[in-house]
Amino acid sequence: MFKPAYLVQFSSDGGLDFTNRVRNFAEDLFRTLRAKGLGDVPNEAAATDKVQVSVSAARHLGAVLKAIKLQLRKHNLAAHGEIVRL
């Protein structure tokens, strides 16, 4: 059972290119978390300006946060994304 843990909110509306980068970020994060059994990204295909991240267990919070930060840097979104703990 996955529980909501983080919300990544994006402050820039850079048009279609920015939206595609956010969606690619959400899809890559989904794959990373699912492959490691850490969590889930519900509705990753519908991501535009915010991405909700769920964890499988509280002990995975740190690993999930690390994965979020890594994917933000990979997709050049670190300056635009704010991570909020739910």
N, C-alpha and C positions, 0 to 999 in steps of 0.2 A: 504494500500500500504506500503510495507516494503522497507526501504532504508538502504543500507550498512552503518554500523557504526563502527564495530570493525573487526580486523583481528588478529587471534591468530596464531602465527608462532612458530613452534617447532624446536629446535636446534639439538636435538639428533636423530640419526638414529639407534635405538636399535634393529632393525630387526622386525620380525613378531609380537612379544609380544608388542613392543612399538607402532606399527601401530594399533594393536587391541585396546590398551588403548586409543589412539587418537580417533579412531572411536567410542568407547564406550563413551568417553567424549562428542563428537559431538552429539551423539544420545540422551544422557541424557540432554544436554543443550537444544537441540531441543524440547524435551518433556517439560522441565521446562518453557521455554519461551512461547511455544504455549499454555500451560495450563493456564498461567497467562495473556495471551494476550499481552505480551511485545514485541515479535519479532519472528524471524525465523532464522534457520540455513540452508541455501540452500545447497544442495548436501552433507548432513551430512554423507551419506553412502559412499561417495567417499573420505572422509577425510584421508589424510596420513601425511602431514607435515604442513598443514595450514587449518584453519577453519574460514570462513567468517561468521560474525554475522550481521543480519539486525534488525533494530528496527521499531516498528510500529509508534512511535511518538518521537520527540526530548525529551519530558519530561520523557521518560523511559530510557534515557541513563545511569543514575546512577544505576537503578535497574538491568539493563542488565549487566553492568560491575560487579556488586556485584554477580550476578548469574554465570558469567564466572569465577570469582575468586573462588567461592565456589566449582564449578565443577572441576576446576583445582586441588584444594586441595584434593577433594574426590577421584580423579583418580591418585593421586600422580604424577601430571604433572606440578606443580607450578614452579619447578626449571627448567623445560625444555621449558615452554611456555612464549612467549613475546606477550603482548597485545598491538596492534597498533591501534590508533584511525584513521579512514579513513575520 
